Amino acid sequence: MSLKQRITELIAETGPIPVSQYMALCLFDPADGYYTTREPFGAKGDFTTAPEISQMFGELAAVWLASAWQAAGAPQDAILAEIGPGRGTLARDMLRTLARIAPDLTRRVALIETSPRLTAIQKETLGATSATWHRDIGELPGAPLFIVGNELFDAIPIRQFVKTPQGWRERCVGLDADGALTFVAGPGTTDAALPDAPNGAIFEIAPARNALMQEIAERIARDGGAGLFIDYGHLQTGVGDTLQAMRAHAHVDVLATPGEADLTSHVDFAALGAAAGAGRLETRAMTQARFLLGMGLLERAGQLGAGGDAGLRERLRGEVERLAGPDEMGELFKVLMVGKDLANLPPQ
């Protein structure tokens, strides 16, 4: 029985399910979930992440982490961690760079991953390594933590609320008259303060995302360290439906193929920053373009292209455009830095 059939039967038996539950089933169902059964990354998958586009992304992330580590006094017991490492491409590029500029930061490397299938791919990507794998951040030993997460928070399920004449109601997935999946307004509401908006408006909250960020922040506040998180989303909280599905690098109907398409939503960086602030950390947020250009993206592309042929320089130009161009990832993707003291960290 397909995941779609199982979800349909569940709704028929119990009634509409919240969007957050639908997302969790589609992405993480042990038998048919998207991340438990599929290879989502790269040209042959459903989407391409920044580390897959260019080695420069991981190199510049490594430079930032090395700067944060040095600003903290270069603690020798520090843990370098990536949470949600995908295929391990970002970790590989960061470790290669750090081996040159801050080798002591690579003494204790941890990857936080819940998928056994992806863990196996990451181990193959990284090859011989002393890195350790963990299912959650709580498994890491107490030590200064320098952590990065790329396209992590967008895949954590959200709750949606729809404005009705009776007020805000939780948006759910139910069945229409023909038994097909459809969005409905459920009976549930929330104690959270929701904005004034016209009927039909959608507002998203992400308590699971905020809880994870607060856990990371409290850990850094206690033991020291810093965090760098990159995702697509918005810097200011706003009204709107951002739930989307990607399959074969194209947008598809969110309800059409449960478990066969990647479900994500835009990250509310204002809310994430507030969660980190609740964990007693400083935060800085900016566009990916500002971050990468400020970290030296153009200069690094020039170094890689020096002495190369026209084909190499054109490829690098294309990578820079995809990573930082205003019509590509540069403005859509945002960067959140968290730490005890960010004042002297790049980019300035």
Secondary structure, DSSP 8 states (H G I E B T S, - for coil): --HHHHHHHHHHHH--EEHHHHHHHHHH-TTT-HHHH---BSTTSSB--HHHH-HHHHHHHHHHHHHHHHHTT--TT-EEEEES-TTSHHHHHHHHHHHHH-GGGGSSEEEE---HHHHHHHHHHH-S---EEESSGGGS-SS-EEEEEES-GGGS--EEEEEETTEEEEEEEEE-TTS-EEEEE-S---SS------TT-EEEE-HHHHHHHHHHHHHHHHH-EEEEEEEEEESS-------EEEETTEEE-TTTSTTTSEEE--EEHHHHHHHHHHTT-EEEEEEHHHHHHHHTHHHHHHHHHTT--HHHHHHHHHHHHHHH-TTTHHHHEEEEEEES--TT-S--
